[in-house]
Amino acid sequence: MEIFNFPNIGMIKTKISDELKTNLINDFSLYSPKKTTGLEGSNIPNHYYITDSKCFNDLSQVLLECTNFYNKTFPNYIHRIKKMIGNEIVKNTHLTVDQKYCWYNEHKPNFFTPIHTHSGIFSFVLWLKIPYNMGDNKFSGNLSFLHHDIMGQEHDTIMTNEREKGGTLLFFPSNLTHCVYPFDHTTDTRLSLSGNITIKLNKTLYANT
């Protein structure tokens, strides 16, 4: 017998260095201007910009490594993007990490992030400080990805948030639907960092037109 798997895409998980994690937490603690996003409202986390350029540059290197690894591991995804926007445009663009498209999430007890997607080509979430362990409730404080299988059935893939997972980065397609459940078993704040990898047009594309 022979097994045949239908083409699909997934996400990747990695861990940043303790030094970068500490630097990012310190950057948030010192001063981070508030960022306005499409997710605003009661019991929804506040968002803040990265201000430390060295932290951002170090993070960018990790994200570009993730981008290259993802394209090699799941080539079907980038092929799909090329079909959507056209090969000629893709040839004259490059994927970039822009500081204005990265933000801290200050997640207080009983706060939640509603179901949403991101803009861009790739997105990420980086857990910096998780002040609790999961306990018996598989939803409490956890991240859920919502997707379909080849039969069209809906599924949710739960990524658990626990204290030991500080520094863990998840990297995934921007249009993958997800949400974050509230937690209530601590009075401390959870800190994470999110952002998008976008396409940037090369300046020379229309130079002679």
RANOR-V226067 format. One record per backbone hydrogen bond with DSSP energy under -0.5 kcal/mol. NH is the residue of the N-H (numbers start at 1). CO is the residue of the C=O. If there is no record, write none. Layout:
BEGIN
nh->(NH NH)
co->(CO CO)
END
This chain:
BEGIN
nh->(12 14 16 21 22 23 24 25 26 27 28 29 30 31 35 40 44 46 47 48 49 50 53 56 57 58 59 60 61 62 63 64 65 66 67 68 69 70 71 72 73 74 77 78 79 80 81 82 83 84 85 86 90 91 92 92 93 94 96 98 98 101 102 103 104 105 106 106 107 107 108 110 111 112 113 114 116 118 121 122 123 124 125 126 127 128 128 129 131 137 138 141 142 143 144 145 146 147 149 152 155 157 158 159 160 162 163 165 166 167 168 169 170 171 172 174 176 177 178 179 180 181 190 191 192 193 194 195 196 197 198 198 200 202 205 207 209)
co->(171 169 167 17 18 19 20 21 22 23 24 25 26 27 47 38 41 106 35 104 33 102 51 52 53 54 55 56 57 58 59 60 61 62 63 64 65 66 67 68 69 70 74 74 75 76 77 78 79 80 81 82 86 87 88 89 90 200 198 96 196 98 99 194 48 192 46 104 105 190 106 183 108 43 180 112 178 174 197 197 172 195 170 193 168 126 191 191 129 134 136 182 139 159 179 157 177 155 153 149 147 145 156 143 158 160 132 162 163 127 165 14 125 12 123 121 173 175 116 144 113 142 107 129 105 126 103 124 101 122 96 196 94 92 202 204 206)
END
